Amino acid sequence: MTQHVWLQNLTWEEVREKISESQGTILLPVGSTEQHGPHLPVGTDTLVAIALAESAAAEAHVLAAPPLWFGWSPHHMVLPGTITIRPEILVEVGFDMVASLNHHGFDKIVFINGHRIVNVTWLQMVGERAKRKLGVKVVIFDPAYMSKEFVGTMGWGEVGHAEEIEGSHMWHYYPDLVKMDRAKDNPHRHHPRYHVDPGYAGDTLCYVPSSPEDMKAMAEIAGGTSGEPSKASEAGGKAYHEHLVGRLVDVIRMIQQG
């Protein structure tokens, strides 16, 4: 059982004890609520961050804070279920969460970002402000960046959206929420530049914001999918999850050691 790792499930006395036991370390999963094709739930980005937080917190004996279910998702508003929050609002919410945790003694924060590059910018702003104003140690753990080499060994394609990477991870950890029989492939087209969901293995760092037209086309081709979810497997998701949990635990140890 991993319910004991979640801050919201504990009494204030239990939280106080864990602050000391964890050396003031806490995980903060963030994601989004946005369309993920016809085969994955709209909460996928947050759910994968929760899965990693849950497993790593149990192994490293730290707590996980309640997840932030929303991100900046204007590019996915073409399909129902998407909720988008402006980046400037997310910066304020994120900083207030860190400041609240720090007030009680958490001075080592590990953000687990399930929403990929779109969340990274505002998370960096939160981390910089928290370090400068509060003296808090902040790490942003991005699964897509932290698994680049591993993904290449699995025979999967580049990072896309609701593709075989997310499909496999969700299939392993949340099998009841996955409808792989409804998945539609939309193979990546190789460009010297990328859009909102980049291919991390060979990105050019040339950011090209998506337009409603881009997303409408993706929705028409494969119901909002970019990549090849037909390559997903539960076994692959298990291996992917275990790889990332191991790397996340290493990051936790690193931040605890200073």
Residue frames relative to the residue before (quaternion, step in Angstrom):
aa qw qx qy qz dx dy dz
M 1.0000 0.0000 0.0000 0.0000 0.00 0.00 0.00
T 0.1804 -0.8057 0.5589 0.0775 3.55 -0.97 0.87
Q 0.3610 0.7637 -0.4796 0.2375 3.59 1.24 0.15
H 0.6335 0.5701 -0.3322 0.4041 3.58 1.10 -0.66
V 0.6105 0.5699 -0.3685 0.4083 3.62 1.17 -0.28
W 0.6442 0.5546 -0.3208 0.4177 3.58 1.21 -0.40
L 0.5356 -0.6610 0.4404 0.2869 3.54 -0.79 1.10
Q 0.6954 0.5128 -0.2802 0.4182 3.58 0.86 -0.99
N 0.6661 0.5079 -0.3009 0.4559 3.59 1.22 -0.33
L 0.6609 0.5196 -0.2890 0.4578 3.58 1.29 -0.14
T 0.4900 -0.5968 0.5293 0.3514 3.55 -1.29 0.29
W 0.6526 -0.5177 0.3573 0.4224 3.57 -1.21 0.30
E 0.6149 0.5445 -0.3533 0.4479 3.58 1.10 -0.61
E 0.6514 0.5042 -0.3102 0.4746 3.57 1.02 -0.81
V 0.6182 0.5365 -0.3393 0.4635 3.56 1.05 -0.76
R 0.6445 0.5319 -0.3237 0.4438 3.58 0.90 -0.91
E 0.6486 0.5118 -0.3161 0.4664 3.58 0.99 -0.81
K 0.6833 0.4999 -0.2890 0.4469 3.58 0.95 -0.90
I 0.5552 0.5920 -0.4042 0.4218 3.60 1.11 -0.54
S 0.6893 0.4665 -0.2698 0.4842 3.55 0.94 -0.92
E 0.6770 0.5140 -0.2976 0.4347 3.58 0.85 -0.97
S 0.7399 0.4210 -0.2127 0.4796 3.57 1.05 -0.81
Q 0.4192 -0.7045 0.4568 0.3454 3.57 1.31 0.01
G 0.6750 -0.5308 0.2867 0.4248 3.56 1.03 0.82
T 0.4912 0.6699 -0.4144 0.3718 3.57 1.21 0.52
I 0.0761 0.7883 -0.6078 0.0589 3.57 -0.98 0.85
L 0.3501 -0.7181 0.5676 0.1990 3.55 -1.15 0.73
L 0.0984 -0.7963 0.5959 0.0332 3.57 -1.01 0.81
P 0.1663 -0.8183 0.5441 0.0821 3.61 -0.15 1.25
V 0.0215 -0.7816 0.6233 -0.0103 3.56 -0.97 0.91
G 0.0253 0.8154 -0.5769 0.0409 3.56 -1.07 0.66
S 0.4421 -0.6394 0.5180 0.3569 3.54 -0.75 -1.10
T 0.2478 -0.6837 0.6455 0.2332 3.49 -1.41 0.03
E 0.3152 0.7428 -0.5121 0.2944 3.56 -0.17 1.30
Q 0.6761 -0.5030 0.3498 0.4093 3.54 -1.22 0.49
H 0.0345 -0.7828 0.6213 0.0042 3.55 -1.08 0.81
G 0.7353 -0.4174 0.2284 0.4826 3.51 0.78 1.07
P 0.6616 -0.5255 0.3606 0.3952 3.59 -1.28 0.00
H 0.7056 0.4972 -0.2405 0.4439 3.59 1.28 -0.21
L 0.7537 0.3126 -0.1914 0.5456 3.62 1.21 -0.33
P 0.5399 -0.6416 0.4329 0.3309 3.62 -1.06 0.66
V 0.6157 -0.5780 0.3946 0.3622 3.56 -1.20 0.55
G 0.6616 0.5042 -0.3114 0.4595 3.59 1.20 -0.30
T 0.2745 0.8246 -0.4728 0.1450 3.59 1.28 0.11
D 0.6800 0.5100 -0.3168 0.4209 3.62 0.72 -1.00
T 0.6894 0.4491 -0.2789 0.4952 3.57 0.99 -0.81
L 0.6344 0.5532 -0.3319 0.4258 3.57 0.98 -0.80
V 0.6673 0.4790 -0.3240 0.4693 3.62 0.94 -0.76
A 0.6209 0.5222 -0.3423 0.4739 3.60 1.10 -0.65
I 0.6256 0.5286 -0.3233 0.4741 3.58 1.06 -0.77
A 0.6447 0.5361 -0.3222 0.4395 3.59 0.91 -0.91
L 0.6827 0.4753 -0.2852 0.4761 3.57 0.91 -0.92
A 0.6400 0.5253 -0.3246 0.4573 3.58 0.98 -0.84
E 0.6598 0.5366 -0.3016 0.4310 3.54 0.91 -0.97
S 0.7124 0.4559 -0.2603 0.4657 3.57 0.82 -1.01
A 0.6963 0.4750 -0.2824 0.4581 3.58 0.88 -0.93
A 0.6293 0.5356 -0.3400 0.4489 3.60 1.00 -0.77
A 0.6523 0.5125 -0.3156 0.4607 3.58 0.97 -0.82
E 0.6927 0.4778 -0.2793 0.4626 3.58 0.96 -0.84
A 0.7575 0.3850 -0.2018 0.4870 3.59 0.97 -0.86
H 0.3874 -0.7513 0.4536 0.2825 3.59 1.32 -0.05
V 0.4882 0.5903 -0.4819 0.4255 3.53 0.82 1.12
L 0.5166 -0.6291 0.4770 0.3313 3.57 -1.30 0.08
A 0.2503 -0.7089 0.6306 0.1929 3.51 -1.39 0.28
A 0.3812 -0.7222 0.5342 0.2184 3.56 -0.90 0.96
P 0.6473 -0.4923 0.3815 0.4394 3.61 -1.18 0.34
P 0.4838 -0.7040 0.4344 0.2856 3.61 -0.85 0.89
L 0.3611 -0.6647 0.6022 0.2552 3.51 -1.32 0.45
W 0.2699 -0.8364 0.4652 0.1057 3.55 -0.31 1.33
F 0.7310 0.4304 -0.2273 0.4783 3.59 1.20 -0.22
G 0.0447 -0.7754 0.6296 0.0200 3.54 -1.18 0.68
W 0.6219 -0.4974 0.4193 0.4359 3.54 -1.29 -0.33
S 0.1093 0.8406 -0.5100 0.1465 3.58 -0.32 1.26
P 0.1592 0.8227 -0.5385 0.0889 3.65 0.92 0.70
H 0.6250 0.5740 -0.3274 0.4155 3.58 1.14 -0.66
H 0.7212 0.4045 -0.2551 0.5012 3.61 1.21 -0.27
M 0.4086 0.7329 -0.4572 0.2948 3.58 1.24 0.22
V 0.5035 0.6601 -0.4215 0.3648 3.59 1.25 -0.06
L 0.7593 0.2885 -0.1790 0.5552 3.59 1.23 -0.32
P 0.5995 -0.6149 0.3804 0.3431 3.61 -1.05 0.75
G 0.7126 0.4593 -0.3479 0.4003 3.52 -1.26 0.57
T 0.5957 0.5845 -0.3563 0.4202 3.57 1.23 -0.38
I 0.0646 -0.7531 0.6542 0.0263 3.55 -1.06 0.90
T 0.0737 -0.8210 0.5660 0.0120 3.59 -0.65 1.07
I 0.1527 -0.7701 0.6165 0.0595 3.55 -1.03 0.91
R 0.5192 -0.6564 0.4503 0.3112 3.59 -0.92 0.90
P 0.5892 -0.6178 0.3876 0.3476 3.61 -0.96 0.83
E 0.6470 0.5282 -0.3375 0.4342 3.59 0.96 -0.79
I 0.6299 0.5054 -0.3296 0.4891 3.59 1.14 -0.58
L 0.6440 0.5305 -0.3168 0.4510 3.57 0.99 -0.84
V 0.6062 0.5481 -0.3534 0.4551 3.59 1.05 -0.71
E 0.6858 0.4822 -0.2889 0.4624 3.58 0.89 -0.94
V 0.6526 0.5038 -0.3151 0.4702 3.58 0.95 -0.85
G 0.6666 0.5124 -0.3019 0.4494 3.56 0.89 -0.94
F 0.6642 0.4946 -0.3090 0.4677 3.57 0.94 -0.86
D 0.6531 0.5132 -0.3224 0.4540 3.59 0.94 -0.81
M 0.6164 0.5314 -0.3465 0.4664 3.59 1.06 -0.68
V 0.6675 0.4918 -0.2954 0.4747 3.57 0.91 -0.93
A 0.6620 0.5148 -0.3098 0.4481 3.58 0.92 -0.93
S 0.6422 0.5205 -0.3229 0.4609 3.59 1.01 -0.78
L 0.6674 0.4916 -0.2978 0.4735 3.57 0.91 -0.91
N 0.6616 0.5139 -0.3019 0.4551 3.56 0.98 -0.85
H 0.5808 0.5967 -0.3645 0.4168 3.59 1.07 -0.71
H 0.7443 0.4007 -0.2097 0.4913 3.57 1.06 -0.77
G 0.7279 -0.4701 0.2359 0.4400 3.58 1.24 0.09
F 0.5355 0.5814 -0.4308 0.4354 3.59 1.24 0.02
D 0.0174 0.8285 -0.5577 0.0480 3.58 -0.50 1.16
K 0.6796 0.3663 -0.2819 0.5696 3.57 1.30 0.32
I 0.0174 -0.8259 0.5597 -0.0663 3.56 -0.33 1.30
V 0.0828 -0.7743 0.6259 0.0430 3.57 -0.89 0.96
F 0.2141 -0.7561 0.6088 0.1085 3.57 -0.51 1.21
I 0.1424 -0.7482 0.6411 0.0944 3.58 -1.01 0.84
N 0.1599 -0.8480 0.5042 0.0327 3.53 -0.27 1.32
G 0.1431 -0.8231 0.5472 0.0516 3.57 -0.45 1.21
H 0.6662 0.5290 -0.2811 0.4442 3.58 1.30 -0.20
R 0.4936 -0.7276 0.3904 0.2729 3.53 1.25 0.51
I 0.8633 -0.1856 0.0724 0.4637 3.56 -1.24 -0.44
V 0.6149 0.5884 -0.3601 0.3821 3.60 1.04 -0.67
N 0.6972 0.4358 -0.2717 0.5002 3.59 1.15 -0.52
V 0.5425 0.6823 -0.3976 0.2864 3.57 1.09 -0.63
T 0.6606 0.5394 -0.3295 0.4051 3.59 0.84 -0.92
W 0.7270 0.4120 -0.2731 0.4766 3.59 0.73 -0.95
L 0.6002 0.5437 -0.3670 0.4577 3.61 1.12 -0.52
Q 0.6177 0.5319 -0.3400 0.4690 3.58 1.05 -0.71
M 0.6456 0.5141 -0.3196 0.4656 3.58 1.00 -0.78
V 0.6290 0.5167 -0.3276 0.4797 3.59 1.02 -0.78
G 0.6799 0.5079 -0.2914 0.4415 3.56 0.85 -0.97
E 0.6582 0.5080 -0.3120 0.4598 3.57 0.94 -0.86
R 0.6745 0.4879 -0.2986 0.4667 3.58 0.91 -0.90
A 0.6553 0.5200 -0.3146 0.4485 3.58 0.95 -0.86
K 0.6600 0.4965 -0.3125 0.4694 3.58 0.98 -0.78
R 0.7063 0.4776 -0.2681 0.4485 3.56 0.91 -0.95
K 0.7735 0.3745 -0.1922 0.4738 3.58 0.86 -0.94
L 0.7968 0.3057 -0.1394 0.5023 3.58 1.03 -0.75
G 0.4031 -0.7189 0.4740 0.3099 3.57 1.19 -0.40
V 0.4089 0.7236 -0.4557 0.3186 3.56 1.25 0.43
K 0.3710 -0.6829 0.5779 0.2492 3.56 -1.11 0.71
V 0.0146 -0.8103 0.5847 -0.0361 3.57 -0.70 1.08
V 0.0542 -0.7635 0.6433 0.0148 3.54 -1.02 0.92
I 0.2053 -0.7449 0.6199 0.1369 3.58 -1.05 0.79
F 0.1275 -0.7908 0.5977 0.0342 3.57 -0.50 1.23
D 0.0481 -0.8092 0.5853 -0.0189 3.57 -0.42 1.24
P 0.4134 -0.7533 0.4496 0.2439 3.62 -0.36 1.19
A 0.6439 0.5338 -0.3412 0.4290 3.60 0.96 -0.77
Y 0.6734 0.4701 -0.2909 0.4908 3.57 0.97 -0.83
M 0.7190 0.4781 -0.2495 0.4384 3.56 0.94 -0.93
S 0.7373 0.3815 -0.2325 0.5068 3.61 1.23 -0.08
K 0.2702 0.8088 -0.4963 0.1630 3.60 1.22 0.26
E 0.7089 0.4511 -0.2708 0.4697 3.57 0.77 -1.01
F 0.6480 0.5326 -0.3214 0.4395 3.58 0.96 -0.87
V 0.6339 0.5414 -0.3335 0.4403 3.59 0.91 -0.90
G 0.6409 0.5454 -0.3211 0.4344 3.56 1.03 -0.78
T 0.6663 0.5042 -0.3026 0.4586 3.59 1.13 -0.58
M 0.6540 0.5531 -0.3017 0.4188 3.58 1.23 -0.38
G 0.4869 -0.6681 0.4363 0.3553 3.57 1.24 -0.15
W 0.4672 0.6636 -0.4447 0.3789 3.56 1.27 0.37
G 0.5179 -0.6221 0.4868 0.3283 3.53 -1.27 0.37
E 0.7342 -0.3980 0.3039 0.4585 3.53 -1.31 -0.23
V 0.6588 -0.4794 0.3993 0.4203 3.52 -1.33 0.28
G 0.0190 0.7817 -0.6225 0.0333 3.53 -0.96 0.92
H 0.5636 -0.5530 0.4347 0.4331 3.55 -0.65 -1.11
A 0.8305 -0.0182 -0.0542 0.5541 3.57 -0.64 1.19
E 0.3553 0.7650 -0.4586 0.2796 3.53 1.22 0.62
E 0.7917 -0.3252 0.2205 0.4678 3.58 -1.25 -0.34
I 0.6004 0.5592 -0.3702 0.4356 3.62 1.13 -0.51
E 0.7107 0.4169 -0.2508 0.5081 3.57 0.72 -1.06
G 0.6312 0.5537 -0.3353 0.4273 3.56 1.00 -0.81
S 0.6701 0.4954 -0.2955 0.4671 3.57 0.94 -0.89
H 0.6594 0.5160 -0.3129 0.4483 3.57 0.90 -0.94
M 0.6779 0.4816 -0.2871 0.4755 3.57 0.91 -0.93
W 0.6213 0.5536 -0.3333 0.4432 3.58 1.00 -0.81
H 0.6744 0.4879 -0.2906 0.4720 3.57 1.02 -0.80
Y 0.8056 0.3415 -0.1700 0.4533 3.59 0.65 -1.09
Y 0.7982 0.1572 -0.0729 0.5769 3.60 1.09 -0.64
P 0.0279 -0.8623 0.5048 0.0303 3.63 0.71 0.97
D 0.6453 0.5419 -0.3291 0.4262 3.59 1.06 -0.64
L 0.6863 0.4821 -0.2809 0.4666 3.60 1.23 -0.34
V 0.6457 0.5469 -0.2971 0.4424 3.57 1.29 -0.21
K 0.1068 -0.7790 0.6171 0.0309 3.57 -1.03 0.90
M 0.0658 -0.8642 0.4979 0.0303 3.57 0.59 1.14
D 0.5798 0.5868 -0.3830 0.4158 3.60 1.16 -0.41
R 0.6855 0.4603 -0.2800 0.4897 3.60 1.24 -0.27
A 0.4612 0.7100 -0.4301 0.3136 3.58 1.28 -0.11
K 0.1366 -0.7707 0.6192 0.0627 3.54 -1.16 0.75
D 0.3863 -0.7298 0.5167 0.2262 3.58 -0.87 0.95
N 0.0112 0.7462 -0.6654 0.0152 3.51 -1.25 0.66
P 0.1975 -0.8451 0.4815 0.1221 3.60 0.44 1.24
H 0.5670 -0.6135 0.4394 0.3302 3.54 -1.14 0.74
R 0.2498 -0.6948 0.6482 0.1862 3.50 -1.22 0.65
H 0.3699 -0.7537 0.5007 0.2108 3.57 -0.80 0.98
H 0.0002 -0.7910 0.6088 -0.0601 3.53 -0.80 1.12
P 0.5279 -0.6175 0.4639 0.3533 3.60 -1.18 0.39
R 0.7334 0.2469 -0.1926 0.6034 3.57 1.29 0.05
Y 0.2948 -0.7789 0.5278 0.1669 3.56 -1.18 0.30
H 0.4519 -0.6577 0.5305 0.2859 3.51 -1.37 0.21
V 0.8333 -0.2286 0.1292 0.4865 3.58 -1.14 -0.52
D 0.7579 0.2803 -0.1735 0.5630 3.61 0.95 -0.78
P 0.1300 -0.8578 0.4932 0.0627 3.61 0.06 1.25
G 0.4530 -0.6059 0.5580 0.3410 3.50 -1.32 0.26
Y 0.3277 -0.8104 0.4475 0.1885 3.57 -0.03 1.31
A 0.6165 0.5914 -0.3590 0.3758 3.59 0.99 -0.76
G 0.8302 0.0966 -0.0309 0.5481 3.60 0.98 -0.71
D 0.2252 0.8073 -0.5246 0.1497 3.58 1.03 0.67
T 0.4164 -0.7223 0.5114 0.2080 3.54 -1.22 0.61
L 0.3907 -0.7275 0.4561 0.3318 3.56 1.34 -0.14
C 0.4983 0.5870 -0.4598 0.4423 3.56 1.18 0.59
Y 0.1771 -0.8357 0.5145 0.0747 3.54 -0.13 1.30
V 0.0527 -0.7842 0.6182 -0.0077 3.56 -0.80 1.06
P 0.3230 -0.7653 0.5175 0.2054 3.61 -0.26 1.19
S 0.4462 -0.6832 0.5059 0.2796 3.55 -1.04 0.73
S 0.2970 -0.7232 0.5927 0.1937 3.52 -1.29 0.39
P 0.6636 -0.4730 0.3671 0.4484 3.60 -1.21 0.22
E 0.6186 0.5569 -0.3424 0.4358 3.57 1.10 -0.69
D 0.6159 0.5458 -0.3407 0.4546 3.59 1.04 -0.81
M 0.7182 0.4612 -0.2525 0.4559 3.54 0.83 -1.04
K 0.6083 0.5423 -0.3544 0.4585 3.58 1.08 -0.67
A 0.6389 0.5223 -0.3245 0.4623 3.56 1.01 -0.81
M 0.6528 0.5058 -0.3108 0.4706 3.58 0.97 -0.87
A 0.6445 0.5257 -0.3161 0.4565 3.57 1.04 -0.80
E 0.6778 0.4945 -0.2909 0.4598 3.57 0.99 -0.84
I 0.6694 0.5131 -0.3037 0.4431 3.58 1.01 -0.79
A 0.8422 -0.0246 0.0918 0.5308 3.57 0.73 -1.07
G 0.6255 -0.5913 0.3454 0.3738 3.58 1.02 0.71
G 0.7410 -0.4099 0.2234 0.4827 3.58 1.13 0.62
T 0.5611 0.6076 -0.3770 0.4171 3.58 1.28 0.20
S 0.0530 -0.7513 0.6560 0.0493 3.55 -1.20 0.68
G 0.6762 0.4119 -0.3241 0.5177 3.57 -0.41 1.23
E 0.5069 -0.6535 0.4817 0.2900 3.57 -1.27 -0.30
P 0.1334 -0.8343 0.5315 0.0609 3.59 0.26 1.22
S 0.5227 0.6354 -0.4225 0.3802 3.61 1.20 -0.28
K 0.6347 0.5283 -0.3230 0.4622 3.60 1.25 -0.35
A 0.4758 0.6959 -0.4300 0.3232 3.59 1.26 -0.14
S 0.0214 0.7780 -0.6279 0.0060 3.54 -1.24 0.55
E 0.5683 -0.5916 0.4424 0.3624 3.56 -1.14 0.58
A 0.6419 0.5290 -0.3253 0.4498 3.58 0.99 -0.81
G 0.6419 0.5139 -0.3178 0.4721 3.56 1.02 -0.79
G 0.6428 0.5283 -0.3144 0.4570 3.55 1.03 -0.79
K 0.6288 0.5301 -0.3287 0.4643 3.57 1.05 -0.75
A 0.6711 0.4896 -0.2964 0.4713 3.58 0.90 -0.92
Y 0.6382 0.5293 -0.3110 0.4646 3.57 1.02 -0.85
H 0.6606 0.5110 -0.3019 0.4597 3.57 0.91 -0.95
E 0.6831 0.4885 -0.2942 0.4563 3.58 0.83 -0.95
H 0.6143 0.5443 -0.3421 0.4575 3.59 1.06 -0.73
L 0.7117 0.4580 -0.2641 0.4627 3.57 0.83 -0.98
V 0.6131 0.5333 -0.3568 0.4608 3.60 1.00 -0.70
G 0.6397 0.5281 -0.3238 0.4550 3.58 0.97 -0.81
R 0.6769 0.4789 -0.2902 0.4778 3.55 0.95 -0.87
L 0.6421 0.5249 -0.3229 0.4560 3.57 1.04 -0.76
V 0.6334 0.5124 -0.3313 0.4759 3.59 0.97 -0.77
D 0.6168 0.5355 -0.3419 0.4646 3.59 1.04 -0.72
V 0.6488 0.5129 -0.3103 0.4687 3.58 1.00 -0.84
I 0.6279 0.5314 -0.3323 0.4615 3.58 1.00 -0.82
R 0.6573 0.4987 -0.3086 0.4733 3.59 0.90 -0.89
M 0.6355 0.5484 -0.3240 0.4364 3.55 1.00 -0.83
I 0.7026 0.4559 -0.2783 0.4701 3.57 0.83 -0.97
Q 0.6340 0.5275 -0.3331 0.4571 3.60 1.11 -0.58
Q 0.6894 0.4756 -0.2737 0.4729 3.56 1.11 -0.66
G 0.5540 -0.6470 0.3720 0.3689 3.56 1.29 -0.06
